[in-house]
Amino acid sequence: MNYVGNGKVLFRTDQFDARWDWNISDRDKLFVRNTYLYSFLLNPPLFGIKAGGPPVGGLASEAVPTYDDGVALNYTHTFGPSLLAEFRGGLLRWHLLGYQTDANLKTNDEVGIKGLNLGGKITGGLAGFVIDGPLGNFIEGPGPNNVALPRLDIINIWEGVNNWTLMMGRHQFRWGTDIRRNMEDLFTINAHTNGFFEFSQLITANPGVAGSGIGAAAFELGEPSIFLRGVFNFIPHERQWRDAFYGQDVWRVTPKLTANYGLRWDYFGPDETDLKGGLSNFDPKTGDLLLANLGDVSKTANVQGYHKGFAPRLGLAYKLTDNTVVRAGLGRSYFATNYSSTFQQLSIEYPIAPTQSVLQPNIYQPIFPLDQGAPPPPPFNAPSSGHLKAPPGVSIFYNPPSTKTEHVDQWNLAVERLFGRDLKVSLAYIGNKGTNLAWNPNINAANIGPGDILGRRPYYQEYGLPQGIGSRCTCADSNYNAMQFIVDKRFSSGYSITSSFTWSKALDHEIAGFSWGDQSTNPYDRKGSYGVGNNQDRAAVWTLTHQWQLPYGPGLRWGSAATGAKKALLAGWEFNGVTPTRLRPNGSTRRPSRLLSFRGKLYSAAAGVTRRGAASVGQV
């Protein structure tokens, strides 16, 4: 049976901005600004709110209101002609409240499936169902793509900034600080919180007849083969300090030479919580899970901050002639990558967010009748010692006690020449080197060798843990070098063109910045996974941009005195365009996908290529 339907996805936004300026005196100025944005996304299921089914658009049927509210205050005081101070304060509130569209219903109770609608929107609605073949696969309820719902993300960021400027002779000194307190309460789990069932055709099969059985028959009988449920014992509270201090000087050494030098210190603190057991960190030395704020485990689950984030910077500009300038610079910047490099790892692991699973005793026997209901979810049991033995098969994550902060070093050298009044040519070399970049390797991946996969997983041998164990490792690198040639020509009548040619090379590990796609870096041979950043590397890029301003309006060839409708209709028009051309280097190749999965299977990078520790026939 095929069902074809259509529907509408609703998305609306409302926004307002308000600002108040107060010139207190000639020396004191104050302003306050507030920006508010509300959005709402409704992506309904194809079969209606109650029956569910696949979404009309996107991956999941969801109703998601989002609230974004920012308040900023800025006070400036002028002490005199050479000293200025600035004080800023701000609060950002971002709330996303994503639920399945039937979260307000108790559909599981209505259709006779007990023990799933436990009260409230988090467990409301209808469970997901996948009905196997052989006559075709069917999806009922929210389906397998709704596993990220509910998603409740409540972010509050407090920030205080202080900047000072002092003019002294040929020096302009600046120094200041930036203090931030990031607070996030994130509720998300990769499993249905209102239940998920699969109905195998083998439930109704005859073991002696190959290919027999019908999944739809098992569904009609109410005899599932798999049950999964995501369980959140509480909404995690994650907190982090992000602090910075800096000092710099712009020094006019001579009329032709200007130097800009300074030093910045950045600190990105570890994730912390105020809840008992609010973070769960795997300890490879003992096989224990370390639960924050219990026993001898700290509020950061024994993760320490990195305090050596000193970043020097230097820039030089030298005027060779009236029309020629040479510029050079180098500097370092520390940063924290998104996507779980700091937040959102230790707070969503077992036992905080376990996945309840009920599996078959054998492939022909159902787990339990639907009308009997699912067994209750496992209770949250955090030992007072803060040490819990990691059980097999659950999601766990390892954040080392000491982790460096990611940084990038950048450098450049440029020569710029002006020919006449309207032709400018520049030639520049730029480069950067990413160091200690974040990566999440599977520390329990099977190494290359003889025997079954489980026997080659290090923590299965030591603690009986067969699952993949994600980890945070700031051990990836990237490298980029480029030569740029730019010609900028301005013609009369408001027309100008810019021609830019870049010759470059980008190198990295798979997930270190430039991205090769969906493959994974081999945790046992990181150097073997370092090479051309194939998705971003371009041997040459030529870009031509052009812009023409209609010469009509104040100060232009025509219409300089135009007013009223003529000025409104004809003045201010601009026409522009961009023509990019990109060339890949000859001989560059794309590596195969998924070099090393959590299943521990390694595939050769290219025919005839032997990697370090390469497997022989029968070892993979």
C-alpha positions in Angstrom: 0.0 0.0 0.0 1.3 3.4 -0.9 0.1 6.7 0.5 0.8 10.0 -1.1 0.0 13.2 0.7 1.0 16.8 1.1 0.9 19.4 3.7 2.4 22.7 4.8 5.3 23.6 7.0 4.8 26.7 9.0 7.7 29.1 9.9 7.1 32.5 11.4 9.4 35.1 13.0 8.8 38.3 15.0 11.5 40.7 15.9 12.0 44.1 17.5 15.0 46.3 18.4 15.1 49.1 21.0 17.9 51.5 21.9 18.2 54.4 24.3 21.2 56.8 24.2 22.0 59.2 27.1 24.7 61.9 26.8 25.2 62.4 30.5 27.9 65.0 30.0 30.7 65.9 27.7 32.8 63.1 29.3 30.1 60.5 30.0 27.9 58.6 27.5 25.6 55.7 28.1 23.4 53.5 25.8 21.2 50.5 26.4 20.0 48.2 23.6 17.6 45.3 23.6 17.0 42.9 20.7 14.3 40.3 20.8 13.5 37.6 18.2 10.8 35.0 18.3 10.4 32.2 15.8 8.1 29.2 15.5 8.5 26.1 13.3 5.6 23.6 12.8 6.5 20.6 10.7 3.4 18.3 10.9 3.4 14.5 10.3 1.8 13.3 7.1 -1.0 11.2 8.8 -2.0 14.0 11.2 -1.0 15.0 14.7 -2.4 11.9 16.4 -1.5 9.2 13.8 2.0 10.6 13.1 3.9 9.2 10.2 6.8 10.8 8.2 7.1 14.6 8.4 5.8 16.8 5.6 9.3 18.4 5.3 12.7 17.9 6.9 13.7 15.0 9.1 11.3 15.2 12.1 7.7 16.1 12.9 8.1 18.9 15.4 6.8 22.0 16.9 9.7 24.3 17.9 9.3 27.8 19.4 12.6 29.7 19.8 13.2 32.8 22.0 16.3 34.9 21.4 16.7 38.0 23.7 19.8 40.1 24.1 20.4 43.1 26.4 23.6 45.2 26.1 24.7 48.2 28.2 27.7 50.5 27.3 29.2 53.3 29.4 32.0 55.4 28.1 34.0 57.9 30.3 36.6 60.3 28.9 39.1 61.3 31.5 40.9 63.7 29.2 42.3 64.1 25.7 44.6 61.0 26.2 42.6 58.6 28.4 39.4 56.8 27.6 37.6 54.0 29.5 34.7 51.8 28.2 32.5 49.5 30.3 30.1 47.0 28.7 27.7 44.5 30.2 25.4 42.1 28.4 23.0 39.2 28.8 22.0 36.8 26.0 19.1 34.4 26.5 18.4 31.8 23.9 15.6 29.3 24.6 14.6 26.5 22.1 11.7 24.3 23.2 11.4 21.5 20.6 8.8 18.8 21.0 7.1 16.2 18.8 3.9 17.6 17.5 1.7 15.3 19.6 3.6 16.0 22.9 0.4 17.2 24.6 -1.5 13.9 23.8 -1.5 10.6 25.6 -1.8 8.5 22.5 0.1 5.5 23.8 -2.5 5.2 26.6 -5.3 5.6 24.2 -4.2 2.8 21.9 -3.5 0.5 24.9 0.3 0.7 25.2 0.9 1.1 28.9 3.9 2.5 30.7 5.1 5.0 28.1 3.1 8.2 28.6 4.4 9.0 32.1 3.0 12.5 32.4 4.1 15.8 30.7 5.2 16.7 27.2 8.5 14.9 27.4 6.9 11.4 27.3 3.7 12.5 25.5 2.3 11.3 22.2 2.7 8.1 20.2 5.6 5.8 20.2 7.6 5.2 17.0 7.0 2.0 15.0 9.0 0.4 12.2 7.3 -2.6 10.5 9.7 -4.8 8.5 8.9 -6.5 5.2 9.1 -8.6 3.2 6.2 -6.7 1.5 7.7 -3.4 2.2 8.8 -1.4 5.3 6.2 0.9 7.0 6.6 3.7 9.5 3.9 4.6 12.0 3.9 7.2 14.7 6.9 9.6 14.7 9.2 7.2 13.0 13.0 6.7 13.5 14.0 10.3 12.6 12.4 11.9 15.7 15.2 10.6 18.0 16.4 14.2 18.8 13.0 15.2 20.2 12.3 16.5 22.7 15.1 19.0 22.5 15.1 21.7 25.2 18.1 24.0 25.0 18.2 26.9 27.4 21.3 29.1 27.1 22.1 32.2 29.2 25.4 34.1 28.7 26.5 36.9 31.0 29.4 39.0 29.7 31.4 41.9 31.1 33.9 43.9 29.1 36.3 46.7 30.1 38.6 48.5 27.6 41.1 51.3 28.2 42.8 53.6 25.7 45.8 55.8 26.5 47.5 58.1 24.0 51.1 58.8 25.0 53.5 60.4 22.4 53.8 58.1 19.4 52.1 55.3 21.3 48.5 54.3 21.6 48.1 51.8 24.4 45.0 49.6 24.8 44.3 47.0 27.5 41.2 45.3 28.9 39.3 42.2 29.8 36.4 40.1 28.7 34.7 37.9 31.3 31.9 35.5 30.2 29.8 33.0 32.1 28.1 30.5 29.8 25.2 28.6 31.2 23.4 25.9 29.3 20.6 23.5 30.3 20.3 21.0 27.5 17.9 18.2 27.3 18.4 15.9 24.2 19.0 12.3 23.7 19.4 10.1 20.6 16.3 7.9 21.4 12.5 8.3 21.7 11.5 9.3 25.2 8.0 8.0 24.5 9.1 4.6 23.2 10.2 3.0 19.9 9.2 -0.5 18.6 10.3 -2.6 15.7 8.3 -5.5 14.3 10.4 -8.2 12.6 9.0 -10.6 10.0 10.7 -13.4 11.9 8.2 -13.2 14.7 5.6 -14.8 12.4 8.2 -16.9 10.5 8.6 -20.7 10.3 12.2 -21.3 11.2 12.3 -24.1 8.7 11.1 -21.9 5.8 13.6 -19.3 4.6 12.1 -15.9 3.9 8.8 -16.7 5.7 7.0 -14.3 8.0 5.5 -10.9 7.6 6.4 -7.9 9.8 2.9 -6.4 9.3 1.4 -9.6 10.9 3.6 -9.2 13.9 2.4 -5.6 14.2 -1.3 -6.7 14.0 -0.6 -9.3 16.7 1.1 -6.6 18.9 4.3 -8.6 19.2 7.4 -6.4 18.8 11.0 -7.6 18.4 12.8 -4.5 19.7 11.9 -1.8 22.3 14.0 1.3 22.9 13.3 4.3 25.1 15.5 7.3 26.0 15.4 8.2 29.7 16.5 11.6 31.1 16.8 11.5 34.9 17.1 15.3 35.1 17.8 18.3 32.9 21.6 18.8 33.0 23.0 22.2 34.2 26.3 23.0 32.4 28.4 26.0 33.3 31.7 27.4 31.9 34.0 30.4 32.4 35.5 32.0 29.3 37.9 34.8 30.3 40.3 36.9 28.4 42.8 39.7 29.2 44.8 41.7 26.6 47.3 44.5 26.2 48.6 46.1 23.0 50.4 49.1 21.6 50.2 50.9 18.3 53.7 52.6 17.9 54.5 55.0 15.2 58.3 54.3 15.2 59.0 56.7 12.3 56.9 58.5 9.9 57.2 55.5 7.6 57.1 52.6 10.0 54.2 51.6 12.3 54.3 48.7 14.7 51.3 47.0 16.4 52.2 44.5 19.1 50.4 42.9 22.0 49.7 39.9 24.1 46.3 38.2 24.9 45.5 35.5 27.4 42.4 33.3 26.9 40.9 30.8 29.3 38.2 28.3 28.3 37.3 26.6 31.5 36.1 23.0 31.7 32.4 22.1 31.7 31.1 22.1 35.3 27.7 21.4 37.0 26.0 22.2 40.3 24.0 18.9 40.2 25.1 15.7 42.0 26.0 13.3 39.3 25.4 16.0 36.7 28.4 15.0 34.6 29.6 11.5 33.7 33.3 11.0 32.7 34.8 7.6 31.8 38.1 6.8 33.6 40.2 4.4 31.3 42.5 3.6 34.3 39.8 2.0 36.4 36.8 1.4 34.0 34.7 3.6 36.3 32.3 6.4 35.4 33.2 9.5 37.4 30.0 11.3 38.5 30.5 15.0 39.3 29.9 16.4 42.8 29.9 13.0 44.5 32.7 11.6 46.7 36.1 12.6 45.5 34.9 13.7 42.0 34.9 17.4 41.4 32.2 19.5 39.8 34.0 19.2 36.5 34.2 15.4 36.7 38.0 15.8 37.4 38.7 17.7 34.2 41.1 20.6 34.6 41.3 23.9 32.7 44.2 25.0 30.4 45.9 28.1 31.8 48.7 28.6 29.2 46.6 30.3 26.5 49.1 33.2 25.9 48.7 34.6 22.4 51.4 37.1 21.1 50.7 39.3 18.1 52.8 41.6 15.9 52.0 43.7 12.9 54.3 46.0 10.8 53.5 48.5 8.1 56.3 50.3 6.2 55.9 53.0 3.6 58.6 52.4 1.0 57.5 55.3 -1.3 54.5 57.5 -1.5 52.7 54.8 -3.5 54.2 51.6 -2.1 53.5 50.0 1.3 54.8 46.7 2.8 52.8 45.0 5.5 53.6 42.0 7.6 52.0 40.3 10.6 51.9 37.2 12.7 49.8 36.2 15.6 48.1 33.4 17.6 44.5 32.9 18.5 42.9 30.5 21.0 39.3 29.3 20.5 36.9 26.6 21.4 35.2 24.7 18.6 31.5 24.1 18.7 29.9 20.7 18.4 30.8 19.2 21.7 34.4 20.3 22.0 33.4 21.7 25.4 29.7 21.5 26.2 27.2 18.7 25.6 29.3 15.5 26.1 29.6 14.6 29.7 26.1 15.7 30.5 24.3 13.4 28.1 26.0 10.1 28.9 25.1 7.1 31.1 23.7 7.2 33.8 22.3 10.7 33.2 20.6 9.9 29.9 20.5 6.1 29.6 18.7 4.3 26.7 16.4 1.5 27.9 16.5 -1.4 25.5 14.6 -4.7 25.6 15.9 -7.3 23.2 14.6 -10.7 22.1 15.7 -13.9 23.8 15.9 -15.3 20.2 15.0 -14.0 16.8 11.7 -15.7 16.6 10.3 -14.7 20.0 8.7 -11.3 20.8 9.9 -9.3 23.7 6.5 -8.7 25.3 2.9 -8.1 24.1 2.1 -4.5 23.5 -1.0 -4.6 25.7 1.2 -5.7 28.6 3.2 -2.5 28.4 6.9 -1.8 28.6 8.9 -2.4 31.8 9.6 0.7 33.8 12.8 2.6 33.0 15.8 2.0 35.1 16.1 4.3 38.1 18.9 6.8 38.5 21.3 5.3 41.1 24.3 7.5 41.7 26.7 6.0 44.3 27.8 8.4 47.0 31.5 7.6 46.1 31.1 9.1 42.7 32.5 6.0 41.1 30.2 3.7 39.0 31.4 0.7 37.0 30.7 1.3 33.4 28.2 -1.3 32.1 28.6 -2.8 28.6 26.5 -1.4 25.8 25.7 2.1 27.1 26.9 5.4 25.8 30.0 6.7 27.6 32.5 9.4 26.9 36.1 10.2 28.0 37.4 13.7 28.6 41.0 13.5 29.7 41.9 15.3 33.0 44.2 17.7 31.2 43.4 19.0 27.7 45.0 21.8 25.7 43.0 24.6 24.1 42.9 24.8 20.3 44.8 27.5 18.7 45.8 28.8 15.2 49.0 30.6 14.3 48.7 33.0 11.3 51.3 35.0 9.4 51.3 37.2 6.3 53.5 39.4 4.1 52.1 41.8 1.5 53.3 44.5 -0.9 50.8 47.1 -2.1 51.4 49.5 -5.0 49.2 52.4 -6.2 49.6 53.3 -9.9 48.1 56.7 -10.7 45.0 57.5 -8.9 42.8 54.5 -9.6 44.8 51.3 -10.1 46.0 49.4 -7.0 48.0 46.1 -7.2 48.9 43.9 -4.2 50.9 40.7 -3.9 50.6 38.7 -0.6 51.7 35.5 1.0 49.4 34.2 3.9 49.6 31.1 6.0 48.2 29.5 9.1 48.8 26.5 11.2 46.1 24.9 13.4 47.4 23.1 16.5 45.7 21.0 19.2 42.5 21.0 17.2 39.6 19.1 18.7 38.8 15.5 17.6 36.5 12.9 19.1 38.2 9.5 18.4 36.8 6.2 19.5 39.3 5.0 22.1 37.8 1.5 22.0 38.1 1.0 18.3 39.5 -2.4 17.3 43.1 -2.3 16.2 44.3 -4.1 13.1 45.2 -7.8 13.7 44.0 -11.4 13.7 40.9 -12.6 15.6 37.4 -11.2 16.0 36.7 -7.5 16.5 35.7 -7.7 20.1 38.9 -9.3 21.1 40.8 -6.4 19.5 38.9 -3.7 21.4 41.3 -2.6 24.3 38.6 -1.9 26.9 36.7 -5.1 26.0 39.8 -7.0 27.0 40.3 -5.1 30.2 36.7 -4.3 31.4 34.4 -6.2 29.1 33.1 -3.1 27.3 32.2 -3.9 23.7 30.8 -0.4 22.8 32.5 2.5 21.1 33.8 5.0 23.6 34.0 8.5 22.3 36.7 10.9 23.7 37.9 14.4 23.5 41.4 14.7 22.1 43.0 18.0 21.1 45.5 16.3 18.9 44.7 17.2 15.3 46.4 19.7 13.0 45.9 21.7 9.9 48.1 23.8 7.6 47.3 26.4 5.0 49.6 28.4 2.7 48.6 30.7 -0.1 49.9 33.3 -2.5 47.4 36.1 -3.5 47.6 38.6 -6.4 44.9 41.3 -6.4 44.3 44.1 -9.0 41.7 46.8 -8.1 40.8 49.2 -10.9 38.3 52.2 -10.5 37.0 53.8 -13.6 35.0 56.9 -14.1 31.2 57.0 -13.8 31.2 54.8 -10.7 32.4 51.6 -12.3 35.1 49.4 -10.7 36.5 45.9 -11.0 38.6 43.7 -8.7 40.5 40.7 -10.0 41.9 38.3 -7.3 44.0 35.2 -8.0 44.9 32.8 -5.1 47.2 29.8 -5.4 47.0 27.7 -2.2 47.4 24.4 -0.5 45.4 23.1 2.5 46.4 20.1 4.6 44.7 18.5 7.6 43.5 15.5 9.5 40.0 14.5 8.4 38.1 16.4 11.1 40.7 19.0 11.9 39.2 21.9 10.0 39.0 21.5 6.2 37.0 18.3 6.2 37.4 15.4 3.8 33.8 14.3 4.2 32.3 11.4 6.2 35.5 9.3 6.7 37.1 8.9 10.1 40.7 9.3 11.1 42.4 6.2 12.2 43.0 6.6 16.0 46.0 4.2 15.8 47.7 6.1 12.9 46.7 9.8 12.9 49.7 10.7 10.6 48.3 8.2 8.0 45.1 10.3 7.9 46.9 13.6 7.3 46.8 15.0 3.8 45.2 17.3 1.3 41.9 18.8 2.6 40.1 17.6 -0.5 36.8 19.3 0.0 38.3 22.7 0.5 41.8 22.6 -1.1 42.0 24.4 -4.4 45.2 24.7 -6.4 43.9 28.0 -7.8 41.0 30.4 -7.4 40.3 33.3 -9.6 37.5 35.7 -8.7 36.4 38.7 -10.7 34.0 41.2 -9.1 32.5 44.3 -10.7 30.4 47.1 -9.5 28.6 50.0 -11.2 26.8 52.9 -9.5 24.2 54.7 -11.5 25.6 58.2 -11.8 22.5 59.9 -10.6 22.2 61.7 -7.3 24.0 64.2 -5.0 27.6 64.7 -6.1 27.2 62.6 -9.3 27.1 63.4 -13.0 23.4 63.7 -13.2 20.7 64.6 -10.8 22.9 66.3 -8.3 20.0 68.6 -7.4 17.2 66.1 -7.8 14.6 65.9 -5.1 11.3 64.2 -4.4 10.2 61.3 -6.6 13.1 61.6 -9.1 15.7 61.2 -6.3 13.7 58.4 -4.6 13.4 56.4 -7.8 16.7 57.0 -9.6 19.4 57.7 -6.9 21.4 55.1 -5.1 21.2 52.2 -7.6 24.1 49.8 -7.7 24.7 46.8 -10.0 27.4 44.3 -9.0 28.4 40.7 -9.8 30.9 38.0 -8.8 32.5 35.5 -11.2 34.5 32.8 -9.3 36.7 30.1 -11.0 38.1 27.2 -8.9 40.7 24.7 -10.0 41.6 21.5 -8.2 45.3 20.3 -8.3 46.1 17.6 -10.8 46.4 14.2 -9.2 44.4 15.1 -6.0 42.3 12.2 -5.0 39.4 11.7 -2.7 39.9 9.2 0.1 37.3 6.5 0.6 34.6 7.1 3.2 34.6 5.7 6.7 38.2 4.6 7.1 37.5 3.5 10.6 34.1 3.1 12.1 33.1 2.3 15.6 32.7 -1.3 14.4 36.5 -1.3 14.0 36.6 -2.1 10.3 39.6 -0.6 8.4 39.5 -0.1 4.7 42.6 0.5 2.5 43.1 4.2 1.5 44.0 3.3 -2.1 44.9 0.3 -4.2 48.5 -0.7 -3.8 49.1 1.7 -0.9 50.5 0.2 2.3 49.8 2.2 5.4 51.7 2.0 8.7 50.3 -1.1 10.5 48.4 -2.2 7.4 46.5 -5.4 7.6 47.1 -8.5 5.6 44.4 -10.6 4.1 42.1 -12.1 6.7 43.0 -9.5 9.4 40.1 -7.1 8.7 
